[in-house]
Amino acid sequence: MAHAQTLYHAPSGPRTSARRLLAECRAVIEEWRRRARSRRELAVLCDRCLRDFGVTRYDAAREASKPFWRE
């Protein structure tokens, strides 16, 4: 016998909008932190490690110098 699925639709009032906005802000901030951390790590890699990735020192320096908010 098939089980009936009950779908719950959350209300879309101001509280839900605020939660959604906070969740989106959190996701953006987490992405910014990830970029900043990755760029710091990239900046300190040795030339041999960069070659393993196929990245030149110039490319690594250029990427590492970008602000965290820029892709």
GROMACS elastic network, one bead per residue, 0.5 to 0.9 nm:
[ bonds ]
;  ai    aj funct       b0    kb
    9    12     6  0.86273   500
   10    13     6  0.89430   500
   10    16     6  0.78343   500
   11    15     6  0.86684   500
   11    16     6  0.68758   500
   12    15     6  0.76493   500
   12    16     6  0.54825   500
   12    17     6  0.67453   500
   13    16     6  0.54836   500
   13    17     6  0.64052   500
   13    18     6  0.87640   500
   14    18     6  0.60366   500
   14    19     6  0.85692   500
   15    18     6  0.50909   500
   15    19     6  0.62441   500
   15    20     6  0.86369   500
   16    19     6  0.50429   500
   16    20     6  0.61255   500
   16    21     6  0.85447   500
   17    20     6  0.50420   500
   17    21     6  0.60824   500
   17    22     6  0.85629   500
   18    21     6  0.50304   500
   18    22     6  0.61167   500
   18    23     6  0.85338   500
   19    22     6  0.50886   500
   19    23     6  0.60838   500
   19    24     6  0.85736   500
   20    23     6  0.50544   500
   20    24     6  0.61654   500
   20    25     6  0.85772   500
   21    24     6  0.51155   500
   21    25     6  0.61196   500
   21    26     6  0.85342   500
   22    25     6  0.50168   500
   22    26     6  0.60424   500
   22    27     6  0.85740   500
   23    26     6  0.50669   500
   23    27     6  0.62085   500
   23    28     6  0.87001   500
   24    27     6  0.50697   500
   24    28     6  0.62540   500
   24    29     6  0.86606   500
   25    28     6  0.51350   500
   25    29     6  0.61805   500
   25    30     6  0.85582   500
   26    29     6  0.51309   500
   26    30     6  0.60786   500
   26    31     6  0.85877   500
   27    30     6  0.50933   500
   27    31     6  0.61940   500
   27    32     6  0.86606   500
   28    31     6  0.50945   500
   28    32     6  0.62158   500
   28    33     6  0.86681   500
   29    32     6  0.50025   500
   29    33     6  0.61740   500
   29    34     6  0.85767   500
   30    33     6  0.50993   500
   30    34     6  0.61648   500
   30    35     6  0.86757   500
   31    34     6  0.50138   500
   31    35     6  0.61946   500
   31    36     6  0.86221   500
   31    68     6  0.86917   500
   31    69     6  0.86507   500
   32    35     6  0.51486   500
   32    36     6  0.61717   500
   32    37     6  0.86066   500
   32    68     6  0.53691   500
   32    69     6  0.58739   500
   32    70     6  0.86080   500
   33    36     6  0.51170   500
   33    37     6  0.61038   500
   33    38     6  0.85209   500
   33    68     6  0.72984   500
   34    37     6  0.51956   500
   34    38     6  0.60621   500
   34    39     6  0.85339   500
   34    68     6  0.85009   500
   35    38     6  0.51088   500
   35    39     6  0.60428   500
   35    40     6  0.85482   500
   35    67     6  0.87801   500
   35    68     6  0.56935   500
   35    69     6  0.80070   500
   35    70     6  0.87839   500
   35    71     6  0.81622   500
   36    39     6  0.52096   500
   36    40     6  0.61981   500
   36    41     6  0.86626   500
   36    64     6  0.83085   500
   36    66     6  0.88671   500
   36    67     6  0.76731   500
   36    68     6  0.51280   500
   36    69     6  0.85958   500
   37    40     6  0.51610   500
   37    41     6  0.62242   500
   37    42     6  0.85894   500
   37    68     6  0.89054   500
   38    41     6  0.51009   500
   38    42     6  0.60432   500
   38    43     6  0.85987   500
   38    64     6  0.81986   500
   39    43     6  0.61154   500
   39    44     6  0.89259   500
   39    60     6  0.83329   500
   39    61     6  0.88963   500
   39    63     6  0.67469   500
   39    65     6  0.76898   500
   39    66     6  0.80667   500
   39    68     6  0.82914   500
   40    43     6  0.51999   500
   40    44     6  0.68384   500
   40    64     6  0.64273   500
   41    44     6  0.55768   500
   41    45     6  0.66507   500
   41    64     6  0.84589   500
   42    45     6  0.54616   500
   42    46     6  0.89680   500
   42    50     6  0.83447   500
   42    60     6  0.63268   500
   42    61     6  0.80480   500
   42    63     6  0.81641   500
   42    64     6  0.64564   500
   43    46     6  0.87056   500
   43    57     6  0.88105   500
   43    60     6  0.64099   500
   43    61     6  0.62386   500
   43    63     6  0.84109   500
   43    64     6  0.56274   500
   43    65     6  0.84931   500
   45    48     6  0.81445   500
   45    49     6  0.61281   500
   45    50     6  0.65331   500
   45    60     6  0.87711   500
   46    49     6  0.53611   500
   46    50     6  0.63856   500
   46    51     6  0.87724   500
   46    57     6  0.87773   500
   47    50     6  0.50179   500
   47    51     6  0.61366   500
   47    52     6  0.86495   500
   47    55     6  0.88298   500
   47    56     6  0.77965   500
   47    57     6  0.67313   500
   48    51     6  0.50867   500
   48    52     6  0.63431   500
   48    53     6  0.88891   500
   49    52     6  0.50230   500
   49    53     6  0.65778   500
   49    54     6  0.87118   500
   49    55     6  0.87146   500
   50    53     6  0.51235   500
   50    54     6  0.61406   500
   50    55     6  0.50847   500
   50    56     6  0.63614   500
   50    57     6  0.70684   500
   50    60     6  0.78320   500
   51    55     6  0.56940   500
   51    56     6  0.67428   500
   51    57     6  0.87091   500
   52    55     6  0.76729   500
   53    56     6  0.88124   500
   55    58     6  0.81929   500
   55    59     6  0.62357   500
   55    60     6  0.65326   500
   56    59     6  0.51614   500
   56    60     6  0.62014   500
   56    61     6  0.85912   500
   57    60     6  0.50531   500
   57    61     6  0.60788   500
   57    62     6  0.85326   500
   58    61     6  0.51693   500
   58    62     6  0.61223   500
   58    63     6  0.86166   500
   59    62     6  0.50723   500
   59    63     6  0.61131   500
   59    64     6  0.84628   500
   60    63     6  0.51829   500
   60    64     6  0.59663   500
   60    65     6  0.85254   500
   61    64     6  0.50330   500
   61    65     6  0.60692   500
   61    66     6  0.88818   500
   62    65     6  0.52891   500
   62    66     6  0.67916   500
   63    66     6  0.55405   500
   63    67     6  0.89857   500
   64    67     6  0.81499   500
   66    69     6  0.81797   500
   66    70     6  0.64867   500
   66    71     6  0.80933   500
   67    70     6  0.56341   500
   67    71     6  0.84972   500
   68    71     6  0.75973   500
